[in-house]
Amino acid sequence: MLYENLDVWKRSRVLAIETYTVFKNCRDFGFKDQITRSSLSVPSNLAEGCERTSILERIRFFDIAKGSLGEFKTQVDIGIAIDYIESRQGSLWLRESDEISRMIAAMMIKMRQQKESKS
C-alpha cells in the first residue's frame, strides 16, 4: 500500500501544508507548535502505518492519525474562538477534518475485516 496514492493521505497532507502556511508568522509559539504538530501528525502516521507489514500495526498508526485529527479540530475550534483563525478558514478545516476522519475510520474497518478473514 503506497501512501502517496491514498486520497486520505493527499488530503491530510494538504491540510498540514495549509496549517503551516497560515501559522508561519504566528508569534504565539505554543499554539503554533501544537496546531502544526497535530496537523503534521496525520499524514505522517498514515504514511508510517502504510509502511508496516502487520495489519494490527497499520491499524494502530491509522488510529493515532485519527486521534491527531481530534487534537487538530480542538485547536482549530479554540483558534477560531480567540481570533487566531478566520471563521471561514476554520470551518473549512473542521469539515475537511471530519471527512478525513471518516475516511480513516472506513479504512480501519476494512483492515479489521481483512484481518478477520485471514484468521
N, C-alpha and C positions, 0 to 999 in steps of 0.2 A: 504494500500500500504506500504509494508515494504521496506524501502530504501535500506537495506542491500542486497536485491535481485535484485536491479536495476543495470544493466551493466553501466549506466551512472554514478551512484554513485561510483561503484567499480573503474571505470577508473579515475574519478576525485580524488578519494582517493589516488590512486597510484601516480598521478601527484603531489599531495600535499606532499606525502612522499618523492618522488624523489627531489622535490624542497628543502624541509628541509634538506635532506641528502647532496645535493650539496652545500648548503649555510651554513652548520653548523659551519664552521670555517671562514666564511667571516667576515672581520673586518669593512666593511662599514655597520654599523648597520642600517642606514637609508634605504639603498637599500635592505638589508637583511630582514628588518622588512616589508617593502612594498610588496616584491615579495612573501614572505612566507605567509603573511596575505591574499593576494589576492588568492593564491592557496588554502589555507585552507578554505576560504570563500565558495568555490564552493561546495564541498561535504557537508559542514555544512549547507548551505542554502537549498540544495536538501533534506537533512535529515529533516530539520525543516519544509519545505514545505510538505513533506510526512506525517508529524505528525499532520498537520492541517486538520480539518474536512471540512472546506469550500473550494470549488474549486477555488474561487477567491483568497483566501489567498494562496492556494497551487501555483497558477499561479504567484502570486506576489513574492513568495520566489524563484521560479524557474527563474523568470526574474532577480532577484538580483544575483543569481548564474551565469546567463548568462553575466550580467554586470561585475561581478568579473573576468570572463574569459577574457573579453576585457581589463581589467586592467592588468591581468597577461600577456596577449600577448604583450601589450605595454612594460611592464617591461622586458620581455624576449628579445624583439627587441632591446631595449636600452642596456640590459646586453650583448648581442652579440656585439653591436657596441663599447662598452667600454671594451671589453675583460674580462668581468666577467663570461660569459657563452661561452663555446666552441660552435663554429658554428654548429657542427653536433648535439650536445645535444639540442641546441636552436631550430634547425629546427624540430627535433622530437617533442619537446614540442609544437611548433606552430601548427604542423599538428594534433597532438592529441587534442589540444585546439579547433581547427576548428571542428573536428569530435564531440567532446563533446558538443560544441555549437549547432551543427546541431541536435544532439540527444535531447538536452533540448528543442530546438525550436519545434521539432516534437511532443514531449510530451505536450508542451503547446498548440499546435494546437488541439491535441486530447482532452485535458481537456476542451478547449473552446467549442469544438463540443459537448462534453458530457453535458456541462452546457446549451447550446442552446437547446439540445434535451429534457432537463428536464423542460425548461421554457414554 
